[in-house]
Amino acid sequence: MASSIQCPVCGMAVDPQTAPSASYDDQTYSFCSEECRERFVADPGSFVGNTGS
């Protein structure tokens, strides 16, 4: 049985086996929808906690 994880954009539970995904900073992230994936790809740092300087 696959475990579910949270979409980094909206927090919904997703199945990483079937969910859309994208990579950022050598990490793969899974999303509940293509819309959340597109939002993440446009500005990944805002969803993974990078604060810059």
Residue frames relative to the residue before (quaternion, step in Angstrom):
aa qw qx qy qz dx dy dz
M 1.0000 0.0000 0.0000 0.0000 0.00 0.00 0.00
A 0.3827 -0.7300 0.5199 0.2243 3.59 -0.81 0.99
S 0.3746 -0.7071 0.5475 0.2449 3.52 -1.04 0.75
S 0.3741 -0.7170 0.5315 0.2520 3.55 -1.11 0.57
I 0.1819 -0.7482 0.6290 0.1069 3.53 -1.24 0.57
Q 0.5293 -0.6377 0.4520 0.3300 3.57 -1.25 0.13
C 0.4971 -0.6104 0.5327 0.3108 3.52 -1.15 0.74
P 0.4199 -0.7364 0.4652 0.2548 3.64 -0.68 1.00
V 0.6398 0.5329 -0.3296 0.4450 3.60 1.21 -0.32
C 0.8446 0.1402 -0.0392 0.5152 3.60 0.71 -1.05
G 0.5160 -0.6844 0.3949 0.3308 3.60 1.25 -0.21
M 0.4624 0.6756 -0.4601 0.3436 3.60 1.22 0.02
A 0.5331 -0.6055 0.4828 0.3407 3.57 -1.21 0.55
V 0.0333 -0.7906 0.6113 -0.0065 3.56 -1.01 0.87
D 0.3795 -0.6725 0.5817 0.2556 3.54 -1.25 0.50
P 0.3634 -0.7740 0.4705 0.2180 3.62 -0.37 1.17
Q 0.5732 0.5965 -0.3781 0.4156 3.60 1.22 -0.30
T 0.8068 0.2659 -0.1097 0.5160 3.60 1.06 -0.72
A 0.5701 0.6400 -0.3648 0.3638 3.60 1.23 -0.32
P 0.5548 -0.5508 0.4825 0.3949 3.59 -1.21 0.42
S 0.0837 -0.8196 0.5661 0.0285 3.60 -1.05 0.65
A 0.0689 -0.7596 0.6442 0.0565 3.52 -1.36 0.29
S 0.3347 -0.7353 0.5541 0.2007 3.55 -1.19 0.56
Y 0.0595 0.7651 -0.6391 0.0510 3.52 -1.17 0.70
D 0.8540 -0.0048 -0.0233 0.5198 3.58 -0.88 0.96
D 0.6776 -0.5250 0.2593 0.4450 3.58 0.96 1.04
Q 0.6115 0.4875 -0.3622 0.5072 3.61 1.17 0.56
T 0.2758 -0.7454 0.5813 0.1741 3.58 -1.06 0.75
Y 0.1378 -0.7868 0.6004 0.0382 3.55 -0.91 1.00
S 0.2323 -0.7629 0.5906 0.1232 3.57 -1.09 0.79
F 0.2071 -0.8069 0.5506 0.0529 3.55 -1.09 0.83
C 0.5551 -0.6224 0.4445 0.3270 3.55 -1.22 0.54
S 0.8068 0.0448 0.0081 0.5891 3.59 1.17 -0.54
E 0.6371 -0.5057 0.4109 0.4116 3.55 -1.31 0.22
E 0.6018 0.5649 -0.3658 0.4301 3.61 1.07 -0.67
C 0.6689 0.4757 -0.3022 0.4847 3.60 0.92 -0.86
R 0.6171 0.5348 -0.3471 0.4613 3.60 1.02 -0.73
E 0.6694 0.5034 -0.2993 0.4571 3.59 0.90 -0.92
R 0.6289 0.5206 -0.3318 0.4725 3.61 1.02 -0.77
F 0.6532 0.5168 -0.3057 0.4613 3.58 0.99 -0.86
V 0.6703 0.5087 -0.2999 0.4494 3.58 0.84 -0.99
A 0.6388 0.5426 -0.3249 0.4382 3.60 1.05 -0.72
D 0.8088 -0.0305 0.0556 0.5846 3.62 1.07 -0.69
P 0.0828 -0.8592 0.5026 0.0489 3.63 0.55 1.13
G 0.6144 0.5866 -0.3576 0.3880 3.60 0.97 -0.72
S 0.6493 0.5239 -0.3314 0.4405 3.58 1.05 -0.60
F 0.7166 0.4386 -0.2504 0.4811 3.60 1.22 -0.38
V 0.7321 0.3917 -0.2429 0.5017 3.61 1.19 -0.33
G 0.6179 -0.6284 0.3197 0.3480 3.57 1.22 0.37
N 0.4002 0.6944 -0.5080 0.3155 3.60 1.14 0.33
T 0.1880 -0.8156 0.5411 0.0816 3.54 -0.76 1.01
G 0.4650 -0.6814 0.4494 0.3429 3.58 1.24 -0.06
S 0.8019 -0.2359 0.1803 0.5185 3.60 -0.96 -0.81
